[in-house]
Every structure is written in C-alpha cells, then in structure tokens.
C-alpha cells in the first residue's frame, strides 16, 4: 500500500514540475502565476458550489429512503461535509490556503468514509453486522471527491485526493476485515479446497468479508486518479499557453501595433511578414510647426506633448482597424489593409483622418483652457497596390509597406502646408472608398504635380 501511495505522489511531483513552462520568460512569470492562481481560485469557487449542489441532492435522496430518525444521523454528516467545504472556501485567499485545502481534503475523505463504514447507533439503525457496510455501492460517493478536485485546475489536489482515498478507505476496510467475528475466505480455505456451492453459501454470511471488491476499488481509484490528473494537467497546460499568448501579445503591443502583435502571436515569427502585394490605404499625419512649438517648451514638456499626441492618435487608428506602421518624430504613418484583405481599407483610412481631426479639436479645447497653444495636424492619404512584409537585418526587422503609394501619401501630407488644407486625399482613395458619399466632406479639388513624380495626381482637400 505504501509503495502505491509513494508512486502516486511521485507522479504528482512529475506533473507539477511539468507545469513550469520552459518558454515562460522571467518578466512574464509573475503574470502567468497570477493568472493561474486566479483560475485555481475560480475553480475552487465553482467546486464549492458543485459541492453544495451534491449535498442538497444526496440529502434529499437520503431523507427520502432512510427512515426517521436515522436520516438525522446522515444529515449530520451532510452538514459536516458542508463545513469542510465552506471553511477552506472562505479562507481561499490565505497565503497558506493551498496547504489548508490539502488538509481539508483528508478530512473530507475521512468523513465520507466514516459515513459509509460506520453504522448508526443501535438506537437509530438496524443491528446488522458492521461487515455488511462493505456490501453496498456507497464507495462511489468517495470517488465524487476526485471529481470535485478536478474542478480546481490543480493536478496536485487530484493526486492528493486519490492518495487520501486509497489510504483512508483501505484503513477502514482493514479495520472491518480485522474484526474478530469476521469470516475470511483465507481462514475457511485453509481447511482445504472449497466447492463452488460452499463459496456461494459463504458469501451470503453477514459477517463475511472478501477482498476482491477492495482490490477492484483500489485499481479503479488508481486509474481514475491517474486519468483525472492527466486531464487536469493537460487543461492546465492549455490554460497556461493561453495566458502566455496573452502575455506575449500584451508585451508585443507595447512596441508594435496590436494587430501586428496578434498576427505574430498566432502565426509565429517564421511565418509572419512574408512579402505580399495588397491594395493598402496609407495615412501620414504630422503636427504642423512642431519645431517652433518645441522651441518654447522644456524637454520634459515636449516629451509629454508627443506622448499625449501618440496615445490619442494611435487609439483612433486602432479603432478603425488600422496598423500603426511607425512613429515619425512628431507624426506617424498608419496603414489599412496591410495585414490582410480589407475591402473597406480606403473608407477606414478616411474615417480615421476625420475622427483624428475631431480629437485634435477636443484636445485643443482642453489645451486652451489651461493656457497652452492649440495644435494643428496635417494628414495625407493615398490608396493603391503596395508590397507588405518584413524589412531589416538579422538583428532587427520591421513590418512595413513599400511602394509609390507610400511616397505619394507622404507628399500629400507635406502639401497641406502649401494649399491650406488639414486633410488631403487622392481621388483614387476617395473612389476606392465609395466616391460620391465622401465628396461632400472635401471642399476643394485640384490636379497637382508632386515633387519627384512626373505624373499629375487629382486630390481632394478638406480645410
């Protein structure tokens, strides 16, 4: 018996050690442990409510089949079982809550085993020999404790529960088996071979105890414990992988656009960023006259101004499912449709541009209220085919878009200073976005020749 228990506990150490993910970095370990701990606490809470349900169901069944007043005897066990679940539930946030819970698991097994193996007082029950307590199927109630442990996402609790059942139940069986009036098969068989009729007659003796049922219970409990432990272990590893993915995605999102972080976490670094040609809308935005503004500000105030602008603008870009390609000092470049097919990429870029200007107006109201100068942001947008993918060397790569569309969008943003508009969008972009429904939002139309390009381009201007 001790060998079996030690093997089960050894398997528990192997399972717990396996939960230490080798690919979890030191920076994410605390968050992984906190998320796992939270999942365990939620599982413990769910297990407590499941226990309450089981207590109610079993109590109603016992009060139905057990005559009065013997049902009060079993009702006291049910109440004790409730207390053994309620106490660790209430102190689940205690620093030593795990050890406390393991101790209460032993008490759970002992209480359920006592309810099954110990007969009621003679005044409440029938005067049947104690050996008859091993004849029924009540042992199945003990196995329910394994199911409860499995709800907590803790393989260790499942193993501990299984080991407790094997030890405590076996101790109770041997206590009954060792009673002086117990009829044992070995004692009778020592006199010689028994006929089958004699064995059948022997099995019907009230004080007879055979160990075959106990062997079956040991094997079934061990297998059930092993299978449940492996199931919970796999579920826990799946949980940890999901938490790790969220942690990695959150870390990546601090340095790249959230949609790029999402794509990286799903596809993996090796599969992400292969060159591809797509129709993409490119948006450039820049703070007008930033050099002059920063001349009157201290470095820390300049830093705070840039950070506030970037936070506001990036939130709007992400709201419209755009990718923040890069920050450009006091400006930025955003793309729409660069990560995948996005038929409404041009419309999203235009909506983003107008909403960004509205956000700048709201921000200016706050700035003017505290005596700061208002800001002006210029935006240029163009749409067309580009090549998207990773650029850079072995040490540092960047997911970006390359093509004439990028150059045109950049030139359109610069053009706003000359023609006095806040948003300049190419006719191609407006037509790709739906055409007529956008024309009313642009006051001017011009055909211009951009610096460095031979072909003219028709643009729309929003003042």
N, C-alpha and C positions, 0 to 999 in steps of 0.2 A: 504493500500500500504506500509506504514512504517513497519507494522508487518511482511509482507512478506520479505521485504528487510532485516530486522533485523534477521529473521530466516536464511536467506541465508548466511549472514555474520557470524552468529553463527556457521553454518555448516562449513564455511571456517576455523574458528579457530579450530574446531574439527579435520578437515583434516590436517591442518598444524601441530597441536600438535601430530597427529599420525605419522608424518614423523620423529619424534625424536625416533630413534630406541633404545629400551632399552638395546639391547645387544651390542651396539657400545661402546667400551672402550674409556677412555679419550685420550689414546695415538693415537687412530685411528680417533678421531673425526675431527681433522683438515683436514686429508686427505679425509675423507668422504665428508666434507663440500666443500673442494676444487674441488673434482671430480663432486659433484652435481652441484656446481656453473658453472663448465666448461660445463656440459651437458645443463644447462639452457642457457648459452651464445650461445652454438651451436644451440640450439632450437630457440633462438631469431634471430640468423642469418638466419636460414632456414625459419622462419616465415616471415622475411623481404623479402626474395627472392620470397616466395609464394605470398606475398602482391603485389610485383612488377608484377608477372605474372597475378594476378587477375586484377590489374589496367589496364594492357595492353589489356586483353581480354574484360573487361567491356567497356573500352574506345572505342575500335574498334566497339563493338556492338552498343554503343550509337551513334557514328558518322555515323553508317550505317542506323539507324532507326529514328534518330532525325534530323529534317531539319535545314539547315543553317539559321540564325546564332545561333539558340538556342543550338546547340551542343557545342559551345564555353562556354556557361554558365555551362553546366555539365562538360566540360573539366576542368574548373577552380576548380570544386570540386575534380576531379580526381587528379589534381596537388596538391591541399591542402592535400588530403589523402596521397599522396606520401610523402610530407614534414612531416606529422605527424608520419610517419613510419621511415623516414630517420633520423630524429633528435635523437630519443631515440636509434636507432641502432648505430649511431656514438658515442654516449656517454654511451654505454652499460657497459663500464668498470669503470664508475664513481662510487665512494663509495656510493652515493645515487641514483644509477641508477635504483634500483627497485622502489623507490617512484616516480621517474621521469616517469618511464614507466607506472605506475598506473595512474598518472595524464594525460598522453597522451592517455590512453585507454578511459578516459572520453571524451577527445576532439574528439577521433575517433568516438565514438557513437554519440556525438552531431553533428559532421559534416555529417555523413551518414544520420542521422535522419532529419537534415535540408535539405539535398539534396532531400529527399523523400517528406517531408511535405511542404516545402516552394515552392510556384510556381515561375516560372521565371518572370522577369519583364514584364509588359504588352507589351513592345516593342518587346520582344523576343518570347513570348508564347501566347497561346490562352487564352481568357478571361473566363476560366472555373472557377466556384466557388472553393474556397480552400477546401471545404468539399470533393470534388472528389479526392483529393490526398490520401484519405484513402480507395479508392475502389480497387486499384491495388494490385499486389502481391510483390511490391517492398520491403516489410518488410523482405523478405528472405535475402536481401543484408545485413541487420543488423546482422542476425544470422551468416553470414560469419565471423564476428569479433570473435565469440566464437570459430570457427574452428581455426582461427589464434592463439588465446590464447592457445589453446590445444597443439600447436606445441612447446611450450616453456618449457614443463615439469613442469609447475607451476600451481598447483590447485588453488592457491590464485588468480592468474591472470584470470583464467576461472571464478571463483566466482565473482570477481570484475567486469569483463566484463558483466556477466549476470545481476548482480545487477544494473550496469550502464544502460544497455539496458532497463530493467524494469522501472527504474525511468525516464530516459530521454524520451524514447518513450511514456510512459504514460503521461508525462507532455505535450508533443506535441499533443497527441490525445485529451487531455482535453482542451488544448488551442483552438483547432479547434471546439471541442464539445461545448465550451462556447461562440462561436461567436453569435452575436445577430440574425443573419439570419439563424442559423442552425435549421433545423426541427428535433425534437427529438421524438422518439416513445412515451416516457412517457407523453410529452405535448399533443400529439394527443389522446393517450389512456385515458387521464383524462376525456375526454368528454363522455366516455362510451366504451363498447366493440366494437372492430373493426372487420369487416368482412375480410375474407382472401383476397378478391379482393382489399379491401381498403389497406391492408397491402402491397400487391404486388405493387399497384399503388404508395404507399408512398415510398417504397424502390427505386423506379426509379426517385424520385425527386432529382435534382442535389445537393441540399443543405441538404439532409437527412443524418444523422449520427446515425448508430446503434452501440451499444456497444458489440454486440455478437462477432463480429470479434476481438475486442480488448480483450475480455475475452479469446478467443481461443489463441490469441497471447501471453497473459500472461501465460496461462497453458503450451503452447508448449515451450516457452522460459525457464520457470522454470524447466520443465522436461529435456529439452535439456542441460541446465546448470548443473543440478544435475548429469545426466548421463555422461557428458563430464568430470566433476570434479572427479567423481569416477573412470573413465577410466584413467585419467591422474594421479590420486593418486596411483592407482594400478601399472601403468607403472613406476612411480617414486619409489615406494617401491621395485619393481623388480630391477630397476637400482641401488638403494642403497644396496640391497642384493648382487648384483653382485660386486659392489665396495667393500663392506665389505669382500666378499670372497677373492677378490684380495688382500686386505689389510692383512687379516689373513694369506693368502698364502705367501705374502711377508715377514711378520713377522716370520712365521714358517721357511721359507727358510734361515733365518739368523742363525737358531740353528740346523736344520736338513737338510738332502738332499732335493733338490727341488721336486724330485719325491715322497718322503715321505710326504712332505708338501702338494703336490697336492692330494695324496691319502687321507690324513687326512681331507682336506677341502671338499672333495667330499663325502667320506663315513661317516665321523664323528668319534669322538673318540671311541664311544661304539662299532662300527662295524669294526674298523681298528685294525689289529695286532693279530687276532685270529690265534693260531698255525696252521701251514700247512706244508706239506712236498713237496719240489720242488727241481728240479735239478738246482743248482746255481753254477756260477763260482765265486771264491773268490780270490781277489788280495790283497797282502800285499806289501807295499813299505816303504822304510826306508832310511834316509840319512846315508851313511857309515861314521863312525868316527865322529859322531856329538859331542860326548863328548869332543874329542880332539879339535875340531873346536871351540866349545863354550868356552873352557878354555882360549882362547886368545881374546875373544870378551866381550864387556861390556854387561850388561843385556839388555839394550835397543836395541843394535845391534843384539843380539841373538833373541830377540823378533821379530825384523823386518825381520830377516832371515827366521824364522819359518813362519811368516805370508805370506811372499812372496812365499815360497815353497807351502804352503797350498792353496793359491789363484791359483797358476799355475796348481797344480795337480788336485784340485777339478774341475777346468774348463774343463780339459781333461776328467776326469771321467764322468762329466755330458754330455759332448759332445757325448760320446759313450753310453748314456742312462744307466749309472751305478748309483748305490746308494752308497753314502758315509756313510759307517756304523759308523765309528768313527775315530777321530784323536788319534794317539798313540804317544804323545810327538813329536819326530822328524819324525814320519811316520804316516801312515794311513791304514785303512782297507776298501776296497770297494767290493761291490757285484754286480753281474749282473744276473738278473732274479729272484731276491728275492721278488719283489712286484707282479709279475705276470708271466705268461708263456712267456718265451723269448727263442725261439728255437736257436737263434744265440748268446746266452749268452757267450759261451766259445770264440767264434770269437771276440766278442766285448771286452772281457777282454784282449785277446792277442793284439788286435789293440791298446787298451788303453795303454798297457805296452810299446809297441814300440814307440808310439807317445809321451808318457811321457819321455822316454829317449831322444828323439829328442828335446823336450822342454828343458830338463836339459842341453843339449849341447848348445842350443841357449842362455840359461841363463848364462852358463859358459863363453861364449864369451863376454858377457856384463860385467861379474864379473872380468874377466881377464883384460878387457880394463880399469877398474878403480883400478886395483892393488889388487883385492881380490882373495883368493884361489878358485880354481874350486871345485865343489861338485861332489860326486858320489852317485847315488841312486841304491839300490838293490831292485829287485822285485821278488816275488814268486807267482805262480798262480796254482790253482788246481780247478777241477770241479767235481761235484757229488751231490748226494742227501743230503739235509740238512733239518732241521726244522727251519722255519722262524716264527717270531711272537714277541710279546711284552714280555720283561723281566723286572723285577724290583718290587718295592713295591708300596704301595698305593700313596706315595708322589712323586715318580719319576719312570718312566718307560722308556725303550729304545727298539726301534725296531731293532732287530738284527737276526743273523743266528747262529745256533748251530749245531755242528756235527763234525765228523772226518775230513771232507773236510777242515774246518776252521783250525784245528790243523796242517794238512799237508801243507796247503798254508803258514802258519806262519813258519813252519820248513824249507820249501823251500826257503823262503826269507833269513833266517839265514844261509842256506847252501851256498849262493852265496859267502860268505867270504872265505869258505874253498876251493871251486873249481874255484874261479876266474871269475865267470860269472856275468853279470849285470841283466840278466833275466833267471830264472829257472822255467820251466813249466812242469807239469806232462804229461806223454804220454796220459793219459786219457783225459786231457784237449785239447791236440792237436788233438786227434782223434775226439773228440766231435765238434771241430771247423772245421773239414773237412779233417784233415790228411795231405795228400801229399802237398797241396798248402802252408802249413806252415813249412814243414820240411826244406826247403831251407833257412829259416830265423834263424834256430838254427844250430850252428856249431858242437856241441857235444851231445852225448847221453850216459847216464850212468844208471846203476842199482845200487841203493843205499839203505841203511837201515837208516831210520830217527830215531833220538833219541826218545825213548819212544814207538816205534812201532816195532812189531815183523815181519810183512810182508815187503818185499822189494818193492820198487817202481821204475819204469823207468821214468827218467826225461830227458828233452831236455834243452840244455844250449845255451844261446846267450851271446857272450862275449861283 
